[in-house]
Amino acid sequence: MTERHDTIVIGGGQAGLAMSYYLQQQHREHVVIERGRIAERWRSERWDSLHFQFPNWALQLPGHYYNGSDPDGFAHYSEVIRYIESYAKAIAAPLRLGAEVMSLTRDSNTGRYVIATNRSMLAASRVVIATGPFQRPSIPPLATTLPPDIVQLHSSRYRNSEQIPTGAALIVGSGGSGCQIAEELNQQGRKVFLTVNRHRRVPRRYRGRDALSWLAALGRFDVTIDSFPEHKPPPTVLVTGVNGGHDIDLRRFASNGVVLLGKLCSCRDGELGFDVNLEADLAWGDETFKDFRRSVDEYISNAGIAAPEEEEASAVPSSKTMTSIRSLSLASAGIKTIIWCTGYRFDFDWLRLPVLDERGAPIQHRGVTNCSGAYFLGLHWMHKFKSGTLFGIDEDAAFIAEHMATRA
């Protein structure tokens, strides 16, 4: 027998719960279905030492803001889970846990959306897909060409150094995950190799405030994806909340013994090949660091804000040019493990609606699709830079709820 609902929200993480909040504000009947537990990916796809990369004040789901004693601290990921759990309880979200979606289709006769789960069949006039951006680990095809004795795992499966064999580790990808895992292993005495992507660098704190607070003041989180050519956002900003939060400087990593490499291009008979853009990518990051400081200084001056002057950042070898290594033998380097910090791809194999492009990515604008009543929520850069953040979901969820109301 098929259950009937007005709206079904797929995903019981921060996005799905924020949507539930606004649906309740409208007194719209709905149910939130989740394949595992509340905030499942926070539970099962994070490493042990991970801390929230935003200050605690950024824990801002609609109607439930952080009110603890350490707003400028950085919560361990387990505290983020507790925060999301407390939110679900506070708003009394109508959750169905352990309900994995097998397919989502649309009945051509009734126009209603039909969701088949491992437990039941459901139908609704509206559906919000809030499964988040971290779905299927993206591992490059050349991984299959590596020697069989090399341990390989994606960052979503890394927990701590005890699960990998002794010896050197190659971290592929220098985004937030890659940098933090590389730093952890390096500090534990492991020999670490890190491939470097183009990235943006900011000081963790500058002139008395966290960098992300300044980014918010500068309006950077409200930049829309539509403002970029071909809707391609800029590279990631490197930040960490570990040990109270500190700068991520890849040149400093090198001075501490991490071997920096260009992007991984090939593998043949245990010999890895890298591109020669290492120094260019590092220099680009250095320029974004300087640009951030200039922008903040200008903002402070124009706004007449009283902010302490900042001492010049120590020039660890930031002026030293890094030489690109073109090739590396896994055996000679003693590399026993490769950790793929190469992001994620979408996994919508169960979605049988014409709302995906040829790459399997959602076709949407501010969460609205070309299928009336079908929405996405919680994607990175879905509308703005902040769309995928805990404090940015509020705006997107409110917009979708209002869109539903105007088309009721």
Secondary structure, 3 states (H helix, E strand, C coil): CEEEEEEEEECCCHHHHHHHHHHHHCCCCEEEEECCCCCHHHHHCCCCCCECCCCHHHCEECCEECCCCCCCCCCEHHHHHHHHHHHHHHCCCCEEECCCEEEEEECCCCCCEEEEECCCEEEEEEEEECCCCCCEECCCHHHHHCCCCCEEEEHHHCCCHHHCCCCEEEEECCCHHHHHHHHHHHHCCCCEEEECCCCEECCCEECCEEHHHHHHHCCHHHCEHHHCHHHCCCCCEECECHHHCECCCHHHHHHCCCEEECCEEEEECCEEEECCCHHHHHHHHHHHHHHHHHHHHHHHHHHCCCCCCCCCCCCCHHHCCCCCCCEEEHHHHCEEEEEECCCEECCCCCECCCCECCCCCECCECCECCCCCEEECCCCCCCEHHHHCCCCHHHHHHHHHHHHHHCC
